[in-house]
Amino acid sequence: MARVEKVAKAKASKSSKASGTGPQTEKPVEKKQKPPPRTEKTEEELVDLTSRVYKLVVERGKDGVLQSEIWKELGLTSRDGSRLAIRLEKRGMIRRVKVLDDGRWTYKLTPLRLPANISSMESAPCIVCPVESKCSVTTDINPLTCPLIGPWVIKEFAASKTIEVAPPVV
């Protein structure tokens, strides 16, 4: 009987190996790995981030802001932040100056041009002038002889001396 069992086991073993169902050496199962998370930004995201970075730099004014502060505020990586700053610098919108801050090198970002301040235009005497409709460079009533424009221009010019104006970018 023992011999019959051994033969039956041998036949079962051969048939299971042939059919691929029985005890075999297990092959390692290859797990499909998830692709790494996308770190590159799309062009639309970069444009949005670029405008946000520029807005923050302009808000800080002529004193500028450290590049590292911008990236922390926007939740960006240093790499993405540097690329955005370089993009703005190449477009002539900001100036990047290497500075040492708390023993670390970083860049100070300053706007090359500040947006126009319309407060001076709001106070222009022409807006409320009673003879504005008759004012022209070819008539007796003109900006060159106006008694209201002169003092206003002098006042605005004196106020603008406190603001540093960036040279035009060619």
Backbone torsions as a table, in degrees:
resi	resn	phi	psi	omega
1	MET	NA	-38.0	-179.3
2	ALA	-62.3	-37.6	-180.0
3	ARG	-66.5	-38.1	-179.8
4	VAL	-64.7	-40.3	179.7
5	GLU	-65.3	-40.8	180.0
6	LYS	-63.8	-41.5	179.4
7	VAL	-66.5	-41.2	-179.8
8	ALA	-64.3	-40.1	179.3
9	LYS	-66.0	-40.6	-180.0
10	ALA	-64.2	-43.2	178.9
11	LYS	-64.7	-42.0	179.6
12	ALA	-64.1	-38.6	179.4
13	SER	-65.3	-43.8	178.9
14	LYS	-64.0	-42.4	-177.8
15	SER	-69.9	-34.9	179.9
16	SER	-71.6	-33.8	177.0
17	LYS	-69.1	-37.7	-179.8
18	ALA	-69.4	-37.7	-177.7
19	SER	-86.4	-13.3	178.6
20	GLY	82.0	17.0	179.6
21	THR	-110.4	40.3	-175.6
22	GLY	-145.6	-171.9	-178.4
23	PRO	-69.4	120.0	178.0
24	GLN	-134.8	170.7	174.4
25	THR	-72.3	129.1	-176.1
26	GLU	-77.8	132.4	175.1
27	LYS	-85.0	145.8	178.2
28	PRO	-66.5	133.3	-179.4
29	VAL	-85.3	125.9	179.3
30	GLU	-84.0	120.6	177.4
31	LYS	-87.8	135.7	176.3
32	LYS	-75.4	123.4	179.9
33	GLN	-87.8	143.7	176.6
34	LYS	-70.9	143.4	176.6
35	PRO	-64.6	149.8	-179.6
36	PRO	-62.4	152.6	-179.0
37	PRO	-61.1	145.4	-177.1
38	ARG	-70.4	120.8	179.4
39	THR	-105.6	-22.0	179.8
40	GLU	-75.2	140.6	-179.3
41	LYS	-92.2	148.4	175.6
42	THR	-75.8	165.5	-179.2
43	GLU	-60.3	-39.6	180.0
44	GLU	-64.7	-41.7	177.8
45	GLU	-64.4	-39.5	179.4
46	LEU	-65.0	-40.4	178.8
47	VAL	-63.7	-43.5	178.9
48	ASP	-62.6	-46.2	179.9
49	LEU	-66.1	-38.2	179.2
50	THR	-60.7	-44.1	179.9
51	SER	-68.1	-34.8	177.8
52	ARG	-67.2	-40.7	178.2
53	VAL	-63.4	-46.5	-179.2
54	TYR	-61.6	-41.4	179.4
55	LYS	-60.3	-43.1	179.1
56	LEU	-65.2	-39.5	179.4
57	VAL	-64.8	-43.5	-179.6
58	VAL	-65.8	-38.1	179.4
59	GLU	-61.0	-32.4	-179.9
60	ARG	-78.9	-11.8	173.5
61	GLY	72.8	-156.0	-174.2
62	LYS	-69.9	-16.7	177.0
63	ASP	-71.8	-24.9	178.1
64	GLY	77.2	-175.2	-177.6
65	VAL	-148.2	148.7	177.3
66	LEU	-73.4	139.2	-179.0
67	GLN	-57.0	-40.5	-178.1
68	SER	-63.8	-32.6	178.5
69	GLU	-67.7	-39.0	179.7
70	ILE	-62.0	-46.1	-175.6
71	TRP	-65.9	-38.6	178.2
72	LYS	-65.2	-41.7	-178.5
73	GLU	-65.6	-35.6	-179.4
74	LEU	-93.2	-4.5	179.8
75	GLY	69.8	36.8	-179.2
76	LEU	-101.4	163.3	171.6
77	THR	-80.6	160.7	178.3
78	SER	-60.3	-38.3	-179.3
79	ARG	-62.6	-50.0	179.1
80	ASP	-62.9	-41.0	179.9
81	GLY	-62.6	-42.8	179.1
82	SER	-63.6	-41.6	179.4
83	ARG	-62.8	-40.5	179.2
84	LEU	-66.3	-41.4	179.5
85	ALA	-65.0	-41.1	178.3
86	ILE	-63.5	-39.7	178.7
87	ARG	-61.1	-45.4	179.2
88	LEU	-66.4	-36.4	178.8
89	GLU	-66.6	-42.7	179.1
90	LYS	-64.2	-30.7	178.9
91	ARG	-80.1	-4.3	179.3
92	GLY	76.6	26.3	-177.6
93	MET	-98.4	-29.3	-179.8
94	ILE	-135.5	166.5	173.2
95	ARG	-116.8	133.5	176.7
96	ARG	-108.6	123.2	179.0
97	VAL	-124.6	126.6	-179.3
98	LYS	-72.0	127.8	-179.4
99	VAL	-135.1	155.2	176.6
100	LEU	-99.4	118.5	-177.5
101	ASP	-126.0	115.8	-178.7
102	ASP	52.3	42.2	177.2
103	GLY	79.2	6.6	179.1
104	ARG	-123.9	141.6	176.5
105	TRP	-82.0	134.1	176.0
106	THR	-148.5	-176.0	178.9
107	TYR	-118.6	142.0	173.3
108	LYS	-99.1	127.0	-178.2
109	LEU	-104.0	127.0	177.3
110	THR	-130.7	143.1	179.1
111	PRO	-72.9	140.2	175.6
112	LEU	-77.6	-31.8	178.0
113	ARG	-132.2	132.9	174.6
114	LEU	-95.1	147.4	179.0
115	PRO	-59.9	152.1	179.5
116	ALA	-62.4	139.4	177.0
117	ASN	-96.6	113.3	-175.0
118	ILE	-85.7	-0.3	-179.3
119	SER	-62.0	-33.6	178.7
120	SER	-67.7	-36.0	178.8
121	MET	-70.6	-31.4	179.0
122	GLU	-66.6	-27.3	-179.3
123	SER	-96.3	7.1	179.3
124	ALA	-62.3	135.7	-178.2
125	PRO	-67.5	-20.7	-178.0
126	CYS	-63.1	-28.9	-176.5
127	ILE	-63.4	-36.2	-177.3
128	VAL	-111.2	10.6	-177.3
129	CYS	-66.7	130.5	-179.1
130	PRO	-72.5	-19.6	-178.7
131	VAL	-111.9	20.1	-177.1
132	GLU	-58.0	-34.5	-178.4
133	SER	-68.5	-22.0	179.5
134	LYS	-96.4	-5.1	-175.5
135	CYS	-77.9	129.2	178.7
136	SER	-162.2	155.9	179.4
137	VAL	-69.6	-13.7	-178.1
138	THR	-102.8	3.1	-179.3
139	THR	-114.5	175.8	178.2
140	ASP	-67.3	-33.4	176.8
141	ILE	-92.2	109.2	-177.0
142	ASN	-148.9	163.9	-177.7
143	PRO	-61.1	-26.5	-177.8
144	LEU	-71.4	-29.9	-177.8
145	THR	-109.6	3.8	-176.8
146	CYS	-68.0	126.9	179.6
147	PRO	-75.2	-12.2	-179.4
148	LEU	-91.0	-32.6	-175.6
149	ILE	-70.8	-41.4	-177.2
150	GLY	-52.7	-57.6	179.8
151	PRO	-61.5	-36.2	178.9
152	TRP	-64.6	-45.0	179.7
153	VAL	-61.7	-43.4	-179.9
154	ILE	-62.5	-43.7	179.7
155	LYS	-62.1	-45.8	-179.3
156	GLU	-67.5	-37.3	179.0
157	PHE	-64.7	-42.3	178.8
158	ALA	-63.4	-39.2	179.0
159	ALA	-68.2	-34.2	-178.1
160	SER	-73.6	-18.6	179.3
161	LYS	-64.8	-23.2	179.5
162	THR	-82.1	-12.5	-179.4
163	ILE	-104.5	126.3	178.6
164	GLU	-79.0	127.5	179.7
165	VAL	-102.7	128.3	-179.5
166	ALA	-73.0	145.5	177.0
167	PRO	-66.7	151.6	-180.0
168	PRO	-65.1	142.5	178.6
169	VAL	-92.4	127.2	-177.7
170	VAL	-94.3	NA	NA
